[in-house]
Amino acid sequence: MAEGARTWRVEEVPVERILDLRWAVLRPGRARETASFGGDSDEGTHHFALIEGGEEEVGTSATPLTCLTLLASTWDGQPAWQLRGMATAGGQQGRGWGRRLLAGVSAWILDQPAERAPRILWCNARSSAIPFYEACGWRVASAPFEIEGIGSHVRMVLVLNERR
C-alpha cells in the first residue's frame, strides 16, 4: 500500500524478524532474551510486521516499523487470539503504523475460515496504550493490574465482525 511517497505492507514474518524491535521498545535495558515470549514458536502462533517499501523492495533485510504476535488462546471460554509484543520503532510512534498493522492483521483474520481463525482478540495493554487501542475499536475489560518490572496494564478485547 502507499501513502504519499511512502509504501508499506503488512506481512507475516518469522519471530526472528521482530525480536530486535520488541527488545528495543518493550524491554530496553534488559537482556535481549527477554524479548522472546513463551509460545513464540508454537505452531498456532503468527508474527506480523508492517514493513516500509514496495514488494520489490521488501526482503529479509527490510526493518519492521511495527510488529505484533497473535497467540492461540481463549477469552471467556471462546477460542481467541492473544495479541502480544506490539511495538513500534522509536521515532515512528504516532504516525499511524500501529493502526495500519492492526487493520491488516484484522483483515488477515477475517480472510481465514472462522473455525481456523477466531474473531476475538485480547491483550494485556500498558495503561499508556489504552487510548491507542480504544481508537482502534478495542474496549477495556479489566481493572488495572501490575506486571512486575513492566508497569500498569489492563486487559482489552476486540470482537471482529465480518463486515469491512
GUMAR-812120 format. One record per residue: residue number from 1; residue in three letters; x, y, z of N, C-alpha, C in turn. Coordinates in steps of 0.001 Angstrom, whole numbers, m for minus. Layout:
% residues N
{drenfi NUM,ALA,{X,Y,Z},{X,Y,Z},{X,Y,Z}}
...
% end
This chain:
% residues 164
{drenfi 1,MET,{848,m1172,0},{0,0,0},{893,1235,0}}
{drenfi 2,ALA,{333,2336,m404},{1124,3562,m475},{401,4692,232}}
{drenfi 3,GLU,{1181,5579,779},{656,6799,1377},{1656,7887,1045}}
{drenfi 4,GLY,{1238,8830,209},{2185,9833,m244},{3313,9137,m976}}
{drenfi 5,ALA,{4541,9446,m623},{5701,8826,m1262},{6124,7541,m557}}
{drenfi 6,ARG,{5496,7209,568},{5889,6027,1333},{5039,4831,924}}
{drenfi 7,THR,{5677,3695,744},{4954,2448,515},{5214,1532,1695}}
{drenfi 8,TRP,{4252,688,2005},{4365,m205,3140},{3459,m1404,2914}}
{drenfi 9,ARG,{3735,m2451,3664},{2859,m3617,3611},{2922,m4361,4928}}
{drenfi 10,VAL,{1843,m5085,5206},{1770,m5955,6369},{2088,m7357,5879}}
{drenfi 11,GLU,{2998,m8023,6577},{3302,m9398,6192},{3538,m10257,7419}}
{drenfi 12,GLU,{3237,m11544,7274},{3557,m12500,8320},{5051,m12795,8210}}
{drenfi 13,VAL,{5738,m12802,9354},{7195,m12942,9370},{7604,m13954,10435}}
{drenfi 14,PRO,{8815,m14505,10312},{9341,m15335,11400},{9620,m14465,12625}}
{drenfi 15,VAL,{9524,m15048,13790},{9725,m14282,15017},{11086,m13596,15051}}
{drenfi 16,GLU,{12089,m14184,14431},{13424,m13580,14441},{13437,m12188,13811}}
{drenfi 17,ARG,{12502,m11937,12887},{12442,m10628,12215},{11961,m9516,13140}}
{drenfi 18,ILE,{11286,m9866,14249},{10720,m8827,15113},{11360,m8743,16490}}
{drenfi 19,LEU,{12254,m9670,16819},{12826,m9685,18169},{13602,m8415,18511}}
{drenfi 20,ASP,{14383,m7885,17577},{15140,m6659,17876},{14214,m5478,18142}}
{drenfi 21,LEU,{13117,m5390,17388},{12154,m4306,17610},{11473,m4466,18958}}
{drenfi 22,ARG,{11014,m5672,19279},{10421,m5927,20595},{11385,m5541,21705}}
{drenfi 23,TRP,{12628,m5961,21551},{13633,m5716,22582},{13850,m4222,22785}}
{drenfi 24,ALA,{14034,m3499,21694},{14314,m2062,21778},{13166,m1286,22398}}
{drenfi 25,VAL,{11935,m1667,22098},{10771,m895,22540},{10192,m1408,23854}}
{drenfi 26,LEU,{10071,m2729,23996},{9367,m3293,25142},{10276,m3718,26296}}
{drenfi 27,ARG,{11533,m3957,26004},{12446,m4430,27045},{13774,m3665,27045}}
{drenfi 28,PRO,{13759,m2341,26898},{15035,m1601,26861},{15802,m1776,28175}}
{drenfi 29,GLY,{17102,m1920,28046},{17940,m2059,29221},{17951,m3448,29824}}
{drenfi 30,ARG,{17209,m4368,29250},{17181,m5743,29754},{17912,m6649,28775}}
{drenfi 31,ALA,{18127,m7861,29170},{18767,m8835,28281},{17889,m9064,27050}}
{drenfi 32,ARG,{18514,m9259,25893},{17780,m9467,24644},{16817,m10650,24745}}
{drenfi 33,GLU,{17178,m11656,25513},{16331,m12849,25652},{14946,m12519,26215}}
{drenfi 34,THR,{14826,m11384,26925},{13527,m11032,27492},{12522,m10628,26421}}
{drenfi 35,ALA,{12981,m10443,25189},{12079,m10119,24083},{11467,m11367,23469}}
{drenfi 36,SER,{11927,m12536,23860},{11322,m13799,23424},{10268,m14184,24445}}
{drenfi 37,PHE,{9077,m14525,23971},{7965,m14847,24854},{7600,m16314,24720}}
{drenfi 38,GLY,{7104,m16889,25804},{6592,m18247,25744},{5511,m18336,24680}}
{drenfi 39,GLY,{5554,m19383,23883},{4566,m19566,22822},{4990,m19007,21484}}
{drenfi 40,ASP,{6086,m18247,21432},{6537,m17661,20165},{6755,m18699,19073}}
{drenfi 41,SER,{7167,m19897,19463},{7469,m20934,18470},{6342,m21938,18292}}
{drenfi 42,ASP,{5227,m21740,18986},{4102,m22669,18854},{3552,m22660,17437}}
{drenfi 43,GLU,{3052,m23799,17004},{2525,m23933,15645},{1398,m22938,15349}}
{drenfi 44,GLY,{555,m22640,16309},{m573,m21745,16081},{m284,m20276,16301}}
{drenfi 45,THR,{979,m19917,16492},{1367,m18527,16726},{1772,m17878,15409}}
{drenfi 46,HIS,{1346,m16623,15228},{1646,m15878,13998},{2271,m14539,14374}}
{drenfi 47,HIS,{3330,m14179,13669},{4031,m12914,13896},{3847,m12043,12655}}
{drenfi 48,PHE,{3537,m10773,12877},{3281,m9851,11781},{4126,m8599,11948}}
{drenfi 49,ALA,{4447,m7993,10812},{5186,m6736,10819},{4649,m5834,9725}}
{drenfi 50,LEU,{4677,m4547,9974},{4427,m3559,8942},{5810,m3095,8513}}
{drenfi 51,ILE,{6089,m3286,7230},{7419,m3024,6702},{7324,m1965,5620}}
{drenfi 52,GLU,{8236,m1022,5687},{8253,37,4679},{8906,m486,3404}}
{drenfi 53,GLY,{8331,m99,2257},{8877,m478,956},{7862,m1283,166}}
{drenfi 54,GLY,{7929,m1178,m1134},{7052,m1953,m2008},{7510,m3392,m2062}}
{drenfi 55,GLU,{6724,m4237,m2712},{7046,m5658,m2789},{8436,m5908,m3351}}
{drenfi 56,GLU,{8828,m5118,m4333},{10143,m5325,m4935},{11273,m4944,m3988}}
{drenfi 57,GLU,{10954,m4125,m2958},{11985,m3678,m2020},{12020,m4510,m751}}
{drenfi 58,VAL,{10948,m5257,m490},{10835,m5968,773},{11588,m7288,684}}
{drenfi 59,GLY,{12507,m7461,1574},{13271,m8696,1671},{13589,m8948,3127}}
{drenfi 60,THR,{14401,m9918,3388},{14709,m10243,4769},{15503,m9145,5457}}
{drenfi 61,SER,{16042,m8181,4700},{16803,m7101,5328},{15932,m5895,5674}}
{drenfi 62,ALA,{14686,m5850,5199},{13802,m4726,5496},{13477,m4712,6991}}
{drenfi 63,THR,{13583,m3545,7604},{13345,m3412,9038},{11874,m3115,9312}}
{drenfi 64,PRO,{11237,m3885,10177},{9836,m3605,10517},{9685,m2256,11215}}
{drenfi 65,LEU,{8625,m1517,10853},{8292,m277,11548},{7505,m576,12813}}
{drenfi 66,THR,{6675,m1608,12744},{5883,m2027,13898},{5620,m3520,13772}}
{drenfi 67,CYS,{5342,m4167,14912},{5139,m5614,14905},{4138,m6016,15973}}
{drenfi 68,LEU,{3638,m7235,15839},{2796,m7849,16860},{2792,m9350,16655}}
{drenfi 69,THR,{2358,m10053,17689},{2247,m11502,17659},{837,m11893,18054}}
{drenfi 70,LEU,{275,m12901,17374},{m1004,m13497,17743},{m738,m14904,18254}}
{drenfi 71,LEU,{m1168,m15172,19460},{m1003,m16466,20098},{m2387,m17084,20279}}
{drenfi 72,ALA,{m2573,m18320,19836},{m3851,m19008,20027},{m4152,m19080,21522}}
{drenfi 73,SER,{m5371,m18690,21899},{m5735,m18561,23300},{m7244,m18751,23442}}
{drenfi 74,THR,{m7785,m18321,24571},{m9233,m18289,24784},{m9600,m16988,25483}}
{drenfi 75,TRP,{m10876,m16615,25337},{m11440,m15457,26030},{m12837,m15860,26467}}
{drenfi 76,ASP,{m13099,m15848,27768},{m14396,m16271,28310},{m14824,m17626,27743}}
{drenfi 77,GLY,{m13871,m18553,27650},{m14172,m19899,27187},{m14309,m20051,25686}}
{drenfi 78,GLN,{m14133,m18969,24949},{m14237,m18992,23487},{m12837,m18969,22879}}
{drenfi 79,PRO,{m12646,m19628,21716},{m11352,m19505,21044},{m11072,m18031,20738}}
{drenfi 80,ALA,{m9831,m17638,20908},{m9445,m16227,20729},{m7969,m16162,20383}}
{drenfi 81,TRP,{m7546,m14975,20008},{m6131,m14669,19812},{m5696,m13766,20944}}
{drenfi 82,GLN,{m4551,m14047,21541},{m3937,m13081,22446},{m2931,m12293,21628}}
{drenfi 83,LEU,{m3118,m10997,21561},{m2166,m10108,20898},{m1065,m9820,21906}}
{drenfi 84,ARG,{183,m10012,21480},{1319,m9793,22372},{2436,m9093,21622}}
{drenfi 85,GLY,{3291,m8445,22365},{4523,m7902,21815},{4347,m6849,20749}}
{drenfi 86,MET,{3268,m6057,20826},{3099,m4995,19828},{4083,m3882,20143}}
{drenfi 87,ALA,{4855,m3505,19133},{5884,m2481,19326},{6068,m1697,18040}}
{drenfi 88,THR,{6274,m397,18176},{6563,475,17037},{7923,1123,17262}}
{drenfi 89,ALA,{8721,1142,16221},{10094,1651,16307},{10133,3071,16840}}
{drenfi 90,GLY,{11171,3368,17614},{11383,4709,18128},{11413,5715,16988}}
{drenfi 91,GLY,{10779,6857,17198},{10712,7880,16162},{9602,7641,15155}}
{drenfi 92,GLN,{8940,6487,15238},{7848,6169,14302},{6481,6180,14987}}
{drenfi 93,GLN,{6451,6275,16329},{5180,6288,17044},{4366,7516,16654}}
{drenfi 94,GLY,{3054,7364,16674},{2157,8471,16386},{1955,8744,14908}}
{drenfi 95,ARG,{2470,7894,14037},{2346,8099,12592},{1308,7182,11946}}
{drenfi 96,GLY,{614,6395,12767},{m441,5531,12245},{4,4141,11851}}
{drenfi 97,TRP,{1287,3805,12077},{1766,2482,11665},{1090,1371,12467}}
{drenfi 98,GLY,{947,1560,13764},{296,544,14596},{m1149,326,14188}}
{drenfi 99,ARG,{m1862,1401,13910},{m3254,1297,13458},{m3325,518,12148}}
{drenfi 100,ARG,{m2405,813,11231},{m2381,103,9945},{m2072,m1380,10127}}
{drenfi 101,LEU,{m1144,m1682,11038},{m821,m3085,11288},{m2027,m3809,11872}}
{drenfi 102,LEU,{m2696,m3209,12854},{m3888,m3847,13418},{m4956,m4065,12357}}
{drenfi 103,ALA,{m5150,m3092,11478},{m6140,m3245,10405},{m5745,m4377,9457}}
{drenfi 104,GLY,{m4468,m4466,9109},{m4001,m5534,8222},{m4142,m6906,8846}}
{drenfi 105,VAL,{m3830,m7015,10129},{m3961,m8295,10831},{m5437,m8668,10977}}
{drenfi 106,SER,{m6284,m7687,11255},{m7726,m7957,11325},{m8240,m8478,9990}}
{drenfi 107,ALA,{m7794,m7881,8902},{m8186,m8353,7565},{m7694,m9777,7334}}
{drenfi 108,TRP,{m6464,m10066,7770},{m5921,m11422,7636},{m6806,m12420,8375}}
{drenfi 109,ILE,{m7202,m12068,9612},{m8063,m12956,10403},{m9379,m13190,9675}}
{drenfi 110,LEU,{m10002,m12115,9190},{m11302,m12247,8531},{m11221,m13003,7202}}
{drenfi 111,ASP,{m10032,m13064,6615},{m9846,m13832,5382},{m9690,m15332,5645}}
{drenfi 112,GLN,{m9469,m15710,6902},{m9311,m17122,7268},{m10680,m17724,7573}}
{drenfi 113,PRO,{m10837,m19034,7378},{m12081,m19679,7816},{m12264,m19483,9315}}
{drenfi 114,ALA,{m13471,m19157,9732},{m13739,m18840,11141},{m13297,m19958,12078}}
{drenfi 115,GLU,{m13404,m21212,11635},{m13008,m22316,12514},{m11488,m22381,12714}}
{drenfi 116,ARG,{m10727,m21732,11850},{m9261,m21700,11982},{m8755,m20396,12577}}
{drenfi 117,ALA,{m9557,m19357,12530},{m9113,m18040,12989},{m10223,m17382,13805}}
{drenfi 118,PRO,{m10136,m17487,15121},{m11154,m16857,15970},{m11292,m15372,15676}}
{drenfi 119,ARG,{m12468,m14841,15943},{m12765,m13428,15683},{m12626,m12556,16923}}
{drenfi 120,ILE,{m12143,m13152,18008},{m11939,m12413,19260},{m10440,m12232,19476}}
{drenfi 121,LEU,{m10039,m10997,19795},{m8654,m10696,20148},{m8643,m10063,21528}}
{drenfi 122,TRP,{m7625,m10381,22311},{m7462,m9718,23599},{m5977,m9477,23845}}
{drenfi 123,CYS,{m5701,m8555,24752},{m4309,m8265,25085},{m4217,m7706,26493}}
{drenfi 124,ASN,{m3022,m7778,27042},{m2668,m7050,28256},{m2008,m5768,27772}}
{drenfi 125,ALA,{m2744,m4681,27800},{m2253,m3410,27265},{m1645,m2560,28371}}
{drenfi 126,ARG,{m510,m1965,28067},{47,m993,29002},{m988,120,29169}}
{drenfi 127,SER,{m1100,632,30371},{m2091,1689,30632},{m1894,2875,29706}}
{drenfi 128,SER,{m644,3183,29372},{m367,4305,28477},{m878,4054,27054}}
{drenfi 129,ALA,{m1143,2793,26695},{m1603,2450,25341},{m3123,2353,25229}}
{drenfi 130,ILE,{m3842,2532,26330},{m5304,2412,26293},{m5926,3320,25226}}
{drenfi 131,PRO,{m5569,4609,25141},{m6193,5459,24112},{m5955,4944,22686}}
{drenfi 132,PHE,{m4769,4412,22422},{m4479,3853,21099},{m5430,2703,20783}}
{drenfi 133,TYR,{m5522,1737,21684},{m6384,580,21426},{m7850,998,21336}}
{drenfi 134,GLU,{m8292,1891,22207},{m9688,2352,22131},{m9967,3002,20784}}
{drenfi 135,ALA,{m9032,3783,20269},{m9219,4419,18952},{m9301,3386,17831}}
{drenfi 136,CYS,{m8784,2182,18085},{m8830,1093,17098},{m10015,161,17337}}
{drenfi 137,GLY,{m10926,534,18254},{m12140,m242,18473},{m12106,m1227,19625}}
{drenfi 138,TRP,{m11006,m1303,20351},{m10898,m2204,21484},{m11608,m1593,22689}}
{drenfi 139,ARG,{m11961,m2443,23676},{m12553,m1933,24920},{m11809,m2508,26120}}
{drenfi 140,VAL,{m11738,m1718,27171},{m11121,m2149,28420},{m12013,m3214,29045}}
{drenfi 141,ALA,{m11406,m4319,29502},{m12180,m5435,30038},{m11706,m5877,31421}}
{drenfi 142,SER,{m10891,m5057,32086},{m10434,m5416,33431},{m10056,m4156,34199}}
{drenfi 143,ALA,{m9897,m4350,35480},{m9320,m3294,36309},{m7814,m3255,36035}}
{drenfi 144,PRO,{m7167,m2140,36334},{m5710,m2076,36146},{m5000,m3114,37023}}
{drenfi 145,PHE,{m3884,m3632,36529},{m3044,m4555,37279},{m1596,m4306,36896}}
{drenfi 146,GLU,{m683,m4732,37735},{748,m4527,37514},{1385,m5788,36955}}
{drenfi 147,ILE,{2240,m5623,35986},{3134,m6690,35557},{4499,m6286,36086}}
{drenfi 148,GLU,{5024,m7114,36970},{6264,m6785,37672},{7384,m6421,36704}}
{drenfi 149,GLY,{7993,m5282,36964},{9111,m4823,36165},{8712,m4157,34860}}
{drenfi 150,ILE,{7425,m4188,34513},{6950,m3612,33254},{6035,m2417,33523}}
{drenfi 151,GLY,{5073,m2587,34438},{4199,m1470,34788},{2723,m1818,34773}}
{drenfi 152,SER,{1906,m769,34829},{450,m893,34907},{m139,m1320,33557}}
{drenfi 153,HIS,{m1082,m2270,33614},{m1751,m2816,32429},{m3248,m2966,32689}}
{drenfi 154,VAL,{m3990,m3144,31622},{m5384,m3577,31677},{m5571,m4629,30583}}
{drenfi 155,ARG,{m6564,m5469,30753},{m6931,m6378,29666},{m7882,m5620,28757}}
{drenfi 156,MET,{m7679,m5812,27455},{m8547,m5191,26457},{m8986,m6267,25482}}
{drenfi 157,VAL,{m10141,m6052,24852},{m10688,m7046,23938},{m11288,m6362,22721}}
{drenfi 158,LEU,{m11233,m7077,21606},{m11841,m6640,20349},{m12527,m7840,19734}}
{drenfi 159,VAL,{m13780,m7669,19334},{m14506,m8711,18613},{m14677,m8212,17185}}
{drenfi 160,LEU,{m14103,m8953,16250},{m14202,m8575,14834},{m15536,m9026,14288}}
{drenfi 161,ASN,{m16128,m8185,13459},{m17326,m8626,12751},{m16935,m8912,11312}}
{drenfi 162,GLU,{m17802,m9538,10587},{m17483,m9954,9224},{m17511,m8797,8232}}
{drenfi 163,ARG,{m18144,m7690,8596},{m18198,m6540,7680},{m16901,m5775,7708}}
{drenfi 164,ARG,{m16479,m5294,6551},{m15270,m4455,6483},{m15612,m3123,5904}}
% end
